[in-house]
Structure formats: structure tokens, C-alpha cells
């Protein structure tokens, strides 16, 4: 049985893919096969968008205060499906939709992707991870040398289409780097959230 949807508190998470162009040093995938007590999030195959929607239709959505695209992979590996499913949720339930992303959707798909999120997501939470390209590459180990710049450009683009955009960093990086991350976020007019490492 594949885990397409899983609960964390009063939030419902969607596990769309296990693909990701990064190999972050602190990724929870290094330490197990689930998150926050979920069943295994490793997918035997990727669910179709309609399978995800069917799973949502068979779930009591009144229990949840938010739906989050965040599984054991990068949701923007499938940007059209994120948009399709997000709009379905927005059209049928009065629940905010958040996308947790590494911000590399444009690089992955070789086209602009932020515009697809209009009307499909209320919040986009982007993993900033570090304060410079060199430090970002060391921690995130992405496929591309210019991933940091692409992520920053995606974040700026998201502001045109999504009500709220935020950056996150995990508190495994030094305090001086977190300060520099705040400066990067501030320069773009984007809020920064510092997350506790829970690997």
C-alpha cells in the first residue's frame, strides 16, 4: 500500500514523488523511510494526479487546517500535477494549500513554473538552506552549479502569483550564516523561517 497522503498533526501532506535533484546533507531521507510517524514514503511508483484526487475525496478533509505538498521528493518534479491538484483542493475545500519546495522547479523542467501556482497554492515555502551559492552547493549538493541563483529567481517570481512566499533554513548551519540568510530574504522582501533539525 503506497502512502500518498499522510497526517502531521492537523495538516494533511501529499507525497507525489521520490525524485529530487538535490542530495542534502541533512535530508530526513538519509535516516529512515517515513516522517513524523508516517508509513514508508518511498513510492513503488508515482501516483497519478487523479489517484491523488481520489484519495483526497475519500478523506475527511474537515479535520485539516492545511494541505501541504511535501513528501519524500521534490513536488515541483511534477509542476502541472501540483497545479491541477492544488486547484482541485482550492475549488472544493476551504483549506489553505502550501507547497514545500527546493525552488528548483524551473531548472528541473527547463521552463518557468511559478506561474502555474496561481490559484493553486496559498503559500510557497522555499528551502533557502544557505546564504551563498558556494555554501548552498556544499550543503544541498544539487545537480547544477547555478542552483542557488535559480532558486532565488524562482522565489522572486512566486511573489507575482502566490499570496505568501517564505524561505526556510534548518538550524544546522552556523548562526552567522543564518544572519546572512536573513539578509538575502530581506533583500527580496521574503520572510525567513528558521526550522529546528528533526532528523
C-alpha positions as CSV (number, residue, x, y, z in Angstrom):
1,X,0.0,0.0,0.0
2,X,1.6,3.3,-1.1
3,X,1.5,6.3,1.2
4,X,0.1,9.1,-1.0
5,X,-1.4,11.1,1.9
6,X,-0.2,11.3,5.5
7,X,-1.1,13.3,8.5
8,X,1.2,15.5,10.7
9,X,-1.0,16.9,13.5
10,X,-3.9,18.7,11.9
11,X,-2.3,19.0,8.5
12,X,-2.6,16.7,5.5
13,X,0.6,16.0,3.4
14,X,0.7,14.9,-0.2
15,X,3.6,12.6,-1.3
16,X,3.8,13.0,-5.0
17,X,7.2,11.8,-6.0
18,X,10.6,10.4,-4.7
19,X,12.6,12.3,-7.3
20,X,14.8,15.2,-6.3
21,X,17.7,17.0,-7.9
22,X,19.4,17.5,-4.5
23,X,21.1,15.3,-2.0
24,X,21.0,17.5,1.1
25,X,23.4,16.6,3.9
26,X,20.6,16.9,6.5
27,X,17.7,15.3,4.5
28,X,15.5,13.1,6.6
29,X,15.6,10.5,3.8
30,X,19.1,9.7,4.9
31,X,17.8,8.4,8.3
32,X,14.7,6.4,7.6
33,X,11.7,5.8,5.3
34,X,9.0,8.0,6.9
35,X,8.3,11.3,8.5
36,X,6.7,12.2,11.8
37,X,5.4,8.6,12.4
38,X,4.1,8.1,8.8
39,X,4.2,4.8,7.0
40,X,7.0,4.5,4.4
41,X,7.1,7.4,2.0
42,X,9.1,5.5,-0.6
43,X,6.7,5.1,-3.5
44,X,6.6,1.9,-5.6
45,X,5.5,4.2,-8.4
46,X,4.3,7.8,-8.7
47,X,0.5,8.2,-8.1
48,X,-1.3,9.9,-11.0
49,X,-3.0,13.2,-10.2
50,X,-6.4,11.6,-10.4
51,X,-5.3,8.9,-7.9
52,X,-4.2,11.7,-5.5
53,X,-7.6,13.5,-6.0
54,X,-9.4,10.2,-5.4
55,X,-7.5,9.7,-2.2
56,X,-8.4,13.3,-1.1
57,X,-12.1,12.7,-2.0
58,X,-12.1,9.6,0.3
59,X,-10.6,11.6,3.2
60,X,-12.5,13.6,5.8
61,X,-11.0,17.0,4.9
62,X,-12.8,18.8,7.7
63,X,-10.1,17.5,10.1
64,X,-7.3,19.6,8.5
65,X,-6.3,23.2,8.7
66,X,-3.8,23.0,5.8
67,X,-2.9,20.7,2.9
68,X,0.9,20.5,2.1
69,X,2.7,19.2,-0.9
70,X,5.7,17.6,0.8
71,X,6.7,14.0,0.7
72,X,9.9,12.1,0.0
73,X,10.9,14.1,-3.0
74,X,10.5,17.4,-4.7
75,X,6.9,18.2,-5.6
76,X,7.9,20.5,-8.5
77,X,9.3,17.5,-10.3
78,X,5.6,17.4,-11.3
79,X,4.5,21.1,-11.5
80,X,1.5,20.6,-13.7
81,X,0.1,18.0,-11.3
82,X,0.8,20.2,-8.3
83,X,-1.2,22.9,-10.1
84,X,-4.1,20.6,-11.0
85,X,-4.4,19.0,-7.6
86,X,-3.9,22.4,-5.8
87,X,-6.7,23.9,-7.8
88,X,-9.0,20.9,-7.1
89,X,-8.4,21.4,-3.4
90,X,-9.0,25.2,-3.6
91,X,-12.2,24.7,-5.6
92,X,-13.7,22.0,-3.4
93,X,-12.5,22.7,0.2
94,X,-11.9,25.8,2.2
95,X,-8.4,24.8,3.3
96,X,-5.2,26.6,2.6
97,X,-2.7,24.9,0.3
98,X,1.1,25.1,0.9
99,X,3.9,23.9,-1.4
100,X,7.2,23.0,0.3
101,X,9.8,23.1,-2.4
102,X,13.5,23.4,-3.0
103,X,12.7,26.2,-5.5
104,X,14.4,24.4,-8.4
105,X,11.2,23.7,-10.5
106,X,12.4,25.9,-13.3
107,X,15.7,24.1,-13.6
108,X,14.1,20.6,-13.3
109,X,11.5,21.4,-16.0
110,X,13.6,23.8,-18.1
111,X,10.7,26.3,-18.2
112,X,9.1,28.9,-15.8
113,X,6.9,27.1,-13.2
114,X,5.9,29.7,-10.6
115,X,3.1,31.0,-12.8
116,X,1.4,27.5,-12.6
117,X,0.9,28.0,-8.9
118,X,-1.5,30.9,-9.3
119,X,-4.8,29.8,-7.9
120,X,-3.3,26.5,-6.8
121,X,-1.2,27.5,-3.7
122,X,-1.7,30.0,-0.9
123,X,1.8,29.6,0.5
124,X,5.1,28.6,-1.1
125,X,7.8,27.6,1.3
126,X,11.2,27.5,-0.3
127,X,14.3,25.8,1.2
128,X,16.9,28.6,1.1
129,X,19.3,26.4,3.1
130,X,22.3,28.7,2.9
131,X,23.4,32.3,2.3
132,X,25.6,31.9,-0.8
133,X,25.9,29.7,-3.9
134,X,29.1,28.1,-2.7
135,X,27.7,27.2,0.8
136,X,24.3,26.2,-0.7
137,X,26.0,23.7,-3.1
138,X,28.1,22.2,-0.2
139,X,25.0,21.6,1.9
140,X,22.4,20.8,-0.8
141,X,24.6,19.0,-3.3
142,X,22.3,19.9,-6.3
143,X,22.7,18.7,-9.9
144,X,23.6,22.2,-11.1
145,X,26.2,24.7,-10.1
146,X,23.8,27.6,-10.5
147,X,21.0,26.1,-8.5
148,X,21.2,28.8,-5.8
149,X,20.6,31.6,-8.4
150,X,17.8,29.6,-10.0
151,X,16.1,29.1,-6.6
152,X,16.4,32.9,-5.8
153,X,14.9,33.8,-9.2
154,X,12.0,31.3,-8.6
155,X,11.3,32.8,-5.2
156,X,11.1,36.3,-6.7
157,X,8.8,35.0,-9.5
158,X,6.5,33.3,-7.0
159,X,5.7,36.6,-5.4
160,X,3.8,37.6,-8.5
161,X,1.5,34.6,-8.4
162,X,1.1,33.3,-4.8
163,X,-0.2,35.3,-1.8
164,X,2.6,34.3,0.6
165,X,6.2,33.2,-0.2
166,X,8.6,32.3,2.6
167,X,12.2,30.9,2.8
168,X,13.3,28.3,5.4
169,X,16.6,27.3,6.7
170,X,17.4,24.5,9.1
171,X,19.3,25.4,12.3
172,X,22.2,23.0,11.5
173,X,24.0,25.9,9.8
174,X,26.1,28.4,11.8
175,X,24.4,31.4,13.4
176,X,26.4,33.9,11.2
177,X,25.1,32.1,8.1
178,X,21.5,32.3,9.4
179,X,22.0,36.1,9.8
180,X,23.3,36.3,6.2
181,X,20.2,34.2,5.1
182,X,18.0,36.8,6.8
183,X,19.7,39.5,4.7
184,X,19.2,37.5,1.5
185,X,15.5,37.1,2.3
186,X,15.1,40.7,3.4
187,X,16.6,41.9,0.1
188,X,13.8,40.1,-1.7
189,X,11.0,41.1,0.7
190,X,10.5,37.5,1.7
191,X,10.1,36.2,5.3
192,X,12.6,33.7,6.6
193,X,11.7,30.9,9.0
194,X,14.4,29.0,10.9
195,X,13.4,25.4,11.4
196,X,14.7,23.0,14.1
197,X,16.5,20.0,12.7
198,X,14.4,16.9,13.5
199,X,16.3,14.2,11.6
